[in-house]
Amino acid sequence: MKIAVLGAYQTKFGELWDKSLGDLIFEAGSGAIRDAQINKKKIQIAFIGNKLAGKLSDQNHLGALLAENLGINIPVVRIEAACASGGVAVAQSCMAIESGQFDYALVIGAEKMTDRLIDQVSSGLMSAAGNDEQQGGFSFVGLYALIARKYLQDFSASEKDLTLPAAKNHWHASFNPKAQFPFPVTVKQILASAVVADPLRLLECSPVSDGAAALVLANPRVASKNKTKNRVYITASSQASTSLSLSQRKSLTQINSSKLASQKAYQQAGLGPKDLSLLEVHDCFSIAEIIALEDLGIYQKGEGFIAERNGEVRLGGKRPVNLSGGLKACGHPVGATGVKQVVEIVDQLRDRAGKRQAKGLKVGLTHNLGGTGGTAVVHILQK
């Protein structure tokens, strides 16, 4: 696989009271097209990832909304895969180009979450969980708390270790002007924050966010005529699914969809975990990053937290993770996250990430989950 990324753009993430869902779609889409340095008339198909527009924005017809706002009369497909909606939209765009039917594709992930009451947002999000979990009164922080508690029971990690991804990602976000929380937070502050679902505390949980991100993808044959400098390619795109409910899984500390998707992605790219220069992983809660590092084969089972302790996954470390600030600090507009992750890797590989720019980068990986891992999407990008 070799899909060229011509354009990449992310809006500011946060509580964007002055912007509608349509505004965010327009800003992200037009920004990516401008970055690609192409006429929008070249775009032949578009995909939009979104989870909650029908419930929170009273709008399900996002294909027509995108076409109207951007002024392009092309096929537009809406993708819904819970918090992996954006990642799946990227994967579908890659498939469309690989099919040979399309040379240029636009992919947008967008979500507007802050205009409604939190109980409406929580209800919408929990539609991505199993019926048994919904009927049991769980929220996603409760489900990930079960995962965290089991991890602490099985391995030698402490509750302090669980805070390390959140503290690191806030530090990274302090260098990202588009992050929802562009400021550092200490381990001490995290441990002092309120317990939401034991052992997870408030400052270990990703926020409710508004935002959008977009990419312009192209067949390498036509991309060779483009003026884009430092071109980046998607060399693997893989998706996998596992059980919807935690109760149907053999292990609470392993997400099989992440393992399956990453293994296939490594095969597609002809690479392995040791070849990665940086990652953007799905840290909806602090424990999720630790488990992702293990499921992706970066570290052995039960050793992800040790990498966090040693600083290996920080800016300046051996293999930085979530330089954008991750879901925790950059923000988590759920339909946009999977696209934003790719945008961040593209910016890093093109050496335009500003104060959070890492050095010596060649290969990046993105990892996007839906729910508690019922869906996982992995992309590998290379210069």
C-alpha positions in Angstrom: 0.0 0.0 0.0 1.1 3.5 -0.8 -1.3 6.4 -0.4 0.0 10.0 -0.6 -1.1 12.5 2.0 -1.2 15.8 0.2 -3.0 17.9 2.8 -3.5 17.8 6.6 -5.3 20.2 8.9 -6.7 20.3 12.4 -9.0 23.0 14.0 -8.6 24.1 17.5 -10.0 21.5 19.9 -12.0 22.6 22.9 -15.3 24.2 23.9 -16.0 26.1 20.7 -19.2 27.9 21.5 -19.0 30.2 18.5 -18.7 27.4 15.9 -21.3 25.0 14.6 -20.7 21.4 13.3 -20.9 22.8 9.8 -18.4 25.6 10.6 -15.9 22.9 11.9 -16.4 20.8 8.8 -15.8 23.8 6.5 -12.7 24.9 8.4 -11.0 21.5 8.5 -11.9 20.6 4.9 -10.9 23.8 3.3 -7.8 23.9 5.4 -6.7 20.4 4.2 -7.5 21.3 0.6 -5.5 24.6 0.9 -2.6 22.6 2.5 -2.7 20.1 -0.4 -2.3 23.0 -2.9 -5.0 21.6 -5.2 -8.3 22.9 -6.6 -11.2 21.4 -4.7 -12.7 20.3 -8.0 -10.1 17.5 -8.1 -11.6 15.9 -5.0 -13.7 12.9 -6.3 -15.0 11.4 -3.1 -15.2 12.3 0.6 -15.7 10.4 3.8 -16.8 12.0 7.1 -16.3 10.3 10.5 -18.8 11.3 13.2 -20.5 9.6 16.1 -23.0 12.0 17.8 -24.3 14.5 15.2 -27.8 12.9 15.2 -28.2 13.1 18.9 -26.3 16.3 19.8 -26.7 18.4 16.6 -30.0 17.1 15.3 -28.3 16.3 12.0 -27.6 12.9 10.5 -27.3 13.9 6.9 -23.6 14.9 7.1 -22.7 14.0 3.6 -24.9 16.7 2.2 -23.8 19.1 4.9 -20.2 18.6 3.9 -21.0 19.0 0.2 -23.0 22.2 0.9 -20.4 23.8 3.2 -17.4 23.0 1.0 -19.3 23.6 -2.3 -18.4 20.2 -3.8 -20.9 18.0 -5.6 -19.3 14.6 -5.1 -20.2 11.3 -3.4 -19.8 11.7 0.4 -20.0 8.8 2.8 -20.7 9.2 6.5 -18.7 6.7 8.8 -19.8 5.8 12.3 -17.7 3.5 14.4 -17.9 5.0 17.8 -14.7 6.8 18.8 -13.0 5.1 15.9 -15.2 6.8 13.4 -12.3 9.1 12.2 -9.9 6.2 11.9 -12.3 4.1 9.9 -13.0 7.1 7.6 -9.3 7.3 6.8 -9.2 3.5 6.2 -12.2 3.8 3.8 -10.6 6.6 2.0 -7.5 4.5 1.5 -9.6 1.6 0.2 -11.4 4.0 -2.3 -8.1 5.1 -3.8 -6.6 1.6 -3.8 -9.7 0.4 -5.7 -8.5 2.5 -8.7 -11.8 4.2 -9.0 -10.7 7.5 -7.4 -7.4 9.4 -7.5 -8.3 12.1 -4.9 -10.2 11.7 -1.6 -11.1 14.0 1.2 -11.5 12.6 4.7 -12.9 14.7 7.6 -13.5 13.8 11.2 -15.8 16.2 13.1 -17.7 16.3 16.4 -19.7 19.0 18.2 -20.2 17.8 21.8 -20.3 20.8 24.2 -23.7 22.4 23.2 -25.7 19.8 25.2 -26.0 18.7 28.8 -23.5 16.1 30.0 -26.2 13.5 30.5 -27.1 13.7 26.8 -23.5 13.4 25.8 -22.9 10.4 28.1 -26.0 8.7 26.8 -24.9 9.2 23.3 -21.4 7.9 24.0 -22.7 4.8 25.8 -24.6 3.7 22.7 -21.1 2.4 21.7 -21.1 -0.1 24.6 -22.9 -3.4 25.0 -26.5 -3.6 26.1 -25.6 -5.4 29.3 -23.2 -2.6 30.2 -25.7 0.1 29.4 -28.4 -1.7 31.5 -25.9 -2.1 34.3 -25.5 1.6 34.6 -21.9 1.8 33.4 -20.2 4.7 31.8 -17.0 4.4 29.8 -14.9 5.7 32.7 -16.5 2.9 34.8 -15.6 0.3 32.1 -12.0 1.5 31.8 -11.8 1.6 35.6 -12.5 -2.2 35.6 -9.6 -2.6 33.1 -7.3 -0.4 35.3 -8.2 -2.2 38.5 -7.4 -5.6 36.8 -4.1 -4.3 35.4 -3.0 -3.1 38.9 -4.0 -6.5 40.3 -2.1 -8.5 37.7 1.1 -6.4 37.3 3.4 -4.4 39.6 2.1 -1.0 38.6 0.8 1.5 41.1 -1.9 4.1 41.0 0.8 6.7 40.5 2.0 4.8 37.4 -1.5 5.2 36.0 -1.1 9.0 36.1 2.1 9.1 34.1 0.5 9.1 30.6 -1.8 11.9 31.5 1.0 14.0 33.0 3.2 13.4 29.9 0.5 14.2 27.4 -0.4 17.5 29.2 3.3 18.4 28.9 3.2 17.6 25.2 0.0 19.6 24.8 1.6 22.7 26.4 3.5 23.0 23.1 0.4 22.6 21.0 -1.7 25.8 20.4 -4.6 23.7 19.0 -4.9 21.6 22.1 -7.9 21.9 24.4 -5.6 22.0 27.5 -2.3 23.5 26.4 -0.7 23.5 29.8 1.2 21.0 32.0 -0.4 19.1 34.8 1.8 17.3 37.5 1.5 13.8 38.9 0.7 15.4 42.3 -2.2 17.4 40.8 -3.6 14.3 39.1 -3.4 12.2 42.3 -5.2 15.0 44.1 -8.0 15.2 41.6 -11.4 13.6 42.4 -11.9 9.9 41.9 -14.4 9.4 39.1 -14.4 5.6 39.0 -11.8 3.9 41.2 -8.9 3.9 40.5 -9.3 6.5 37.7 -9.3 10.2 38.7 -10.7 13.2 36.9 -7.4 14.3 35.4 -6.8 10.8 33.9 -10.0 11.1 31.7 -10.3 12.7 28.3 -12.6 15.6 28.1 -15.8 16.5 26.1 -14.6 18.4 23.1 -15.5 20.1 19.9 -13.3 20.0 16.8 -12.5 18.6 13.4 -9.5 17.4 11.4 -9.1 16.6 7.7 -6.8 15.0 5.1 -6.5 15.1 1.4 -5.3 11.7 0.1 -4.2 10.8 -3.4 -3.0 8.0 -5.6 0.9 8.3 -5.7 0.7 8.4 -9.5 -1.2 11.7 -9.6 0.5 12.9 -6.4 3.9 13.0 -8.1 2.6 16.0 -10.0 1.8 17.9 -6.8 4.0 20.6 -5.4 3.8 19.4 -1.8 7.2 19.2 -0.1 8.3 16.5 2.3 5.5 14.2 1.1 4.2 11.6 3.5 2.6 8.2 2.6 0.2 5.9 4.3 1.9 2.5 3.9 -0.5 0.5 6.0 -4.2 0.7 6.9 -5.8 -2.0 9.0 -9.0 -2.4 10.9 -10.2 -5.1 13.3 -13.2 -5.8 15.6 -13.7 -7.8 18.7 -16.6 -8.3 21.2 -18.7 -5.2 22.1 -18.9 -6.0 25.8 -16.0 -6.6 28.3 -17.9 -9.5 29.7 -17.4 -11.5 26.5 -13.6 -11.2 26.6 -11.0 -13.6 27.9 -8.8 -10.8 29.2 -9.5 -7.4 30.6 -5.9 -6.2 30.1 -5.6 -7.0 26.5 -7.6 -5.5 23.5 -7.4 -8.1 20.7 -8.7 -5.8 18.0 -5.6 -3.6 18.6 -3.3 -6.6 18.4 -4.9 -7.9 15.2 -5.0 -4.5 13.5 -1.4 -3.7 14.3 -0.1 -7.1 13.3 -1.8 -6.8 9.9 -0.5 -3.2 9.5 3.1 -4.3 10.2 2.7 -7.0 7.5 1.4 -4.5 5.0 4.2 -2.0 5.6 6.9 -4.6 5.9 7.9 -3.2 9.2 7.9 -4.1 12.9 7.3 -2.3 16.2 11.1 -1.5 16.5 10.9 0.5 13.2 8.5 3.1 14.6 9.8 6.6 15.4 6.6 7.9 17.1 3.0 7.0 17.8 -0.4 8.6 18.4 -2.4 6.1 20.5 -5.9 6.2 21.9 -5.6 7.4 25.5 -9.2 8.1 26.3 -8.2 7.2 29.8 -4.7 6.9 31.2 -4.8 3.1 31.4 -5.7 2.9 27.7 -2.3 4.3 26.6 -0.4 1.8 28.8 -2.3 -1.1 27.4 -2.0 0.2 23.8 1.8 0.2 24.0 1.6 -3.5 24.9 -1.1 -4.5 22.4 0.8 -2.8 19.6 3.9 -4.9 20.4 6.0 -1.9 21.5 6.5 -3.4 25.0 5.8 -6.8 26.6 2.6 -7.4 28.5 2.7 -5.7 31.9 5.7 -3.5 31.0 4.0 -0.5 29.3 4.0 1.5 32.5 7.7 1.0 32.9 8.3 2.8 29.6 6.2 5.7 31.0 8.3 5.7 34.2 11.6 5.7 32.3 10.6 8.6 30.0 11.0 6.5 26.8 7.7 7.8 25.4 8.2 11.5 26.1 9.4 14.2 23.7 13.1 13.6 23.5 12.7 10.0 24.4 13.4 6.8 22.5 9.9 6.7 20.9 7.6 9.6 21.8 3.9 8.9 22.1 1.0 11.4 21.8 3.1 14.4 21.0 -0.2 16.2 20.1 -1.3 15.8 23.8 -3.3 12.8 23.0 -7.0 12.5 23.7 -6.4 13.5 27.3 -4.9 17.0 26.7 -5.4 17.8 23.0 -9.1 16.9 23.4 -11.4 14.1 22.2 -14.1 15.2 19.8 -14.8 11.6 19.2 -15.4 11.5 15.4 -12.4 13.7 14.8 -9.8 11.9 16.9 -8.7 9.2 14.4 -8.2 11.8 11.7 -6.4 14.2 14.0 -3.9 11.4 15.0 -2.9 11.1 11.3 -2.7 14.9 10.9 -0.2 15.0 13.9 2.0 12.2 12.4 2.0 14.0 9.1 3.0 17.3 10.7 5.8 15.6 12.6 7.1 13.7 9.5 7.0 17.0 7.6 8.9 18.8 10.3 6.2 21.4 11.0 5.1 20.6 14.5 6.7 23.7 16.1 7.9 23.4 19.7 6.8 19.8 20.0 8.7 18.7 16.9 10.7 15.4 17.5 13.9 14.7 15.7 15.1 12.0 13.3 11.6 10.7 12.4 10.9 8.2 9.7 7.9 6.1 10.6 4.8 6.9 12.6 1.8 4.9 13.7 -1.7 5.9 14.7 -4.1 3.7 16.9 -7.8 4.6 17.2 -10.3 2.7 19.3 -14.1 2.5 19.3 -15.7 2.0 22.7 -13.6 -0.3 24.9 -11.9 -1.7 21.8 -14.8 -3.3 19.9 -13.2 -1.5 16.9 -9.5 -0.7 16.4 -7.9 1.0 13.4 -4.1 1.3 12.9 -2.3 3.3 10.2 1.4 3.5 9.5 2.9 6.5 7.8 6.4 7.0 6.3 8.3 9.9 4.7 
